[in-house]
Amino acid sequence: MTTRPDARGVSRRAATIALHAAGLLAACTLAATPAAALNFFELEVYPATTEGKGLHEIENLTTFVPNGRDPSEEEREGEERRRHRLLRSSFEYNYGLTDKIDIAAYVDLVRQNANEFEYAGARARVRGAVFDKGRYFLDLGWYFEAEMPHNEESDLELEFRPIVSKDVGPLSFDLNPIFELPTVSEERRTIEFNYAARVYWRVSRDFQPGVEFYGDIGQIRDVDPSREQEHYVFPMLYGRAFFPGFKFQLGPGFGLTRNSDPVILKALIEYEFSPGGGVAPPPRPTY
C-alpha cells in the first residue's frame, strides 16, 4: 500500500534544504572575498599633535620591497601586482588650517620591477587634535581620509583613525587603530581593521631612534586566519638635518607572518615652511 507524503513534512524538508543551500552560498561568497591589505602608501604613524596654523608641508614617502613574499594566486594570474621589487611612492601637500586641524592631499605612484611609474590613486584627508598637548593624561587626535584607488576593485575607500599619544620621560608612544570601509566597490566587504603604532626615544631634538609596528587583521566580522594576516616591525631613525624645516624618517621593515613581505625599505622626507613667516613651530618635531 502506497502512502502519500505529508505536505507539511515535505514543506519542512524543502525549507531545510533551502536554508542549507543559502548557508553554503553565503560561506562560498565569504570565502571568495579577497583578503584585505595594508595601505603601503600610508606606512606612517601619526601623533595627536598637528603641525600648526599656517604651516605648509611637502612630503614624499617611498617604500621598496627588495625581498617580496611568494606570489599569491591573484599575483600569479596578473590580477594584482607582484610584491617582489615593487616600489611605491606617495607625494603629499599638507597645510595647517588651524592650530588643531591639518588638511592634506596625496598622489600615489607605483613602479613594478624597474618598469615605468604608474598612477595608483589619489587621497585627501583631514587630521586634528582634540586638546592642547599635555593638558590631560593622554593626548587624543583624529584622522579621516578618502582614498580613490586606480584600477582596483574599490573606487572609493574611507578610513578613520582615532589617535592616542603619550610621553613617558624621554619616550613617546603613538597608537593609531585604523578602520577602513570600501564604499564604492565591486567586492562585498565590510569594515576592515589595521593598526599603526610606534615608540621612539627623544635622545636629542635632531636625531631620535624608534620602532614602528603595522598590521592588518582583515574584516572585523570575518577576521583573517593568522597565516593570512600581515604584520611588520620597522626599526626607524627620525631626524632633522641639512637646513631648517627639513625632516626625515629612514628604516627597514621586517615581516612577521608568512603572508608578509620579508623585507621592506622605507624612506620619508618632508619640508615645512611658511611663506609669510611668523609661524611658531611645534614644541618638538611631530615626525
C-alpha positions, 0 to 999 in steps of 0.5 A: 500500500502506497502512502502519500507524503505529508505536505507539511513534512515535505514543506519542512524538508524543502525549507531545510534544504533551502536554508542549507543551500543559502548557508553554503552560498553565503560561506562560498561568497565569504570565502571568495572575498579577497583578503584585505591589505595594508595601505603601503602608501600610508606606512606612517604613524601619526601623533595627536599633535598637528603641525600648526596654523599656517604651516605648509608641508611637502612630503614624499614617502617611498617604500621598496620591497627588495625581498617580496613574499611568494606570489599569491594566486591573484599575483600569479594570474596578473590580477594584482601586482607582484610584491617582489621589487615593487616600489611605491611612492606617495607625494603629499601637500599638507597645510595647517588650517588651524592650530588643531586641524591639518588638511592634506592631499596625496598622489600615489605612484607605483613602479613594478620591477624597474618598469615605468611609474604608474598612477595608483590613486589619489587621497585627501584627508583631514587630521586634528587634535582634540586638546592642547598637548599635555593638558590631560593624561593622554593626548587624543587626535583624529584622522579621516581620509578618502582614498580613490584607488586606480584600477582596483576593485574599490573606487572609493575607500574611507578610513578613520583613525582615532589617535592616542599619544603619550610621553613617558620621560624621554619616550613617546608612544603613538597608537593609531587603530585604523578602520577602513570601509570600501564604499564604492566597490565591486567586492562585498566587504565590510569594515576592515581593521589595521593598526599603526603604532610606534615608540621612539626615544627623544635622545636629542631634538635632531636625531631620535631612534624608534620602532614602528609596528603595522598590521592588518587583521582583515574584516572585523566580522570575518577576521583573517586566519593568522597565516593570512594576516600581515604584520611588520616591525620597522626599526626607524631613525627620525631626524632633522638635518641639512637646513631648517624645516627639513625632516626625515624618517629612514628604516627597514621593515621586517615581516612577521607572518608568512603572508608578509613581505620579508623585507621592506625599505622605507624612506620619508622626507618632508619640508615645512615652511611658511611663506609669510613667516611668523609661524611658531613651530611645534614644541618638538618635531611631530615626525 
